[in-house]
Amino acid sequence: MIYLLPIVLFLIALSGLLVKRNLMKIIISLTLMEYATFLFFALIGYRAEGFPPIEVKGVYYVDFVDPLPQALVLTAIVIGLATTALLVAIAVRIYEKYGTFDIDKIRKLKG
């Protein structure tokens, strides 16, 4: 049940990616898909009533929250931010050259 939110978010973003013809809306949809994936991976390490993975002398916990998915997601967020910035920069350059974000109009133009 906890995985329902990232799945719904991913499907909404996928529909936006397939339906929209505007470059900026496509970039936003890709970013939403990326964050839905990040949320899914972060939830994989979640444990209900879990304890932080910190060892204390004399205290032994059984249910630890897995820190590895969260660490990987933090790294992926930084990489995703750089990728999104690059996509926006390319879209701005396309807009400067063609004067539109519409993919259909860009395909029809020459030059």
Disulfide bonds with the S-S distance in Angstrom:
none
